Amino acid sequence: MICCLPRYIIQKLNPELITSTGYLPGYAPWIVANITLVGQPQTIAGAPLSWDNVMYNSNSLGYVNACHQKIRVYNNKTVLTYYYPVSDLSPTEARKMMHSKTHEEWCHDILQDLQYAHPDIAKQIEDIQVWMWGHGMVRPVPGFYTDDQRRKAATPHQEKIFFAHSDLSGISIFEEAFSHGHRAAQEVLQYYSQRKTT
């Protein structure tokens, strides 16, 4: 089996798989919001709307245009997916703070941030859906990359379970997940080719 789950989920399914290596990284909590607009947001300064939009002097990571692949002549609605890592607090404190805020408070904070780039955006908003991701991404803290436990966590368990997830790199990006998936597939192929020859 190739296991492509974050370590904190593996811990819930089979704690032995975590205790055997001792590797359980910390995770950063995130806010993700889908904002439905009538039309497209108007920009008075800076670059026009693109797929990935980053705002200067903002604590957010900006937003993506979730409709960028739609082929249409008239854009009557736009969905922006907005990302806000709660990184100014410890993960435990951040999770508590996230739950202490109401949906309306999160919408207010998101709107305040977006108005710097799009002053009239409030008039266009039709709906805001806010999600709290308590374990959104693995945190690459100092010493993470050289940690022997992290390296051991990538080794197969009893030659039955092969691990592939970006947690093993400490950077939650597609390329890292792909790399671990490729490595795990190669390990499976190598294991079964050795079994055939013995």
LINJO-V244285 format. One line per field, one symbol per residue. ss: DSSP state (H for helix, E for strand, - for the rest). phi: phi as a letter, one per 30 degrees, with the letter a starting at -180 (. if undefined). burial: + if it has 9 or more other C-alpha atoms within 8 Angstrom, else -. Layout:
# LINJO-V244285
ss = ???
phi = ???
burial = ???
This chain:
# LINJO-V244285
ss = -EE---HHHHHHH--HHHH-------EEEEEEEEEEEE-------------EE--------EEEE-----------EEEEEEEEE-----HHHHHHHHHH--HHHHHHHHHHHHH-----HHHHEEEEEEEEEEEEEE---------HHHHHH---E---EEE--HHH-----HHHHHHHHHHHHHHHHHHHHHHHH-
phi = .ccccddddeeddaedddddcicbddbcdbcbbccccdicdcccbiddebdcbccdibddciacddcdcdcadccdbbccccbbddcdbdeddddddeddddeddddddddeddddcbecdedcdcabccbccdbebdcddeiddcddddddddddchhbcccbadedcibdbeeddddddddddddddddddddddc
burial = -++--++--++---+-++--+-+---+++++++++++++++-+------+--+-+----+++++++----------+++++++++++---+--++----------++---+-+++-+++++--++--+-+-++++++++----++---+++-++-+----++++++++++++---++--++-+++-++--+-------
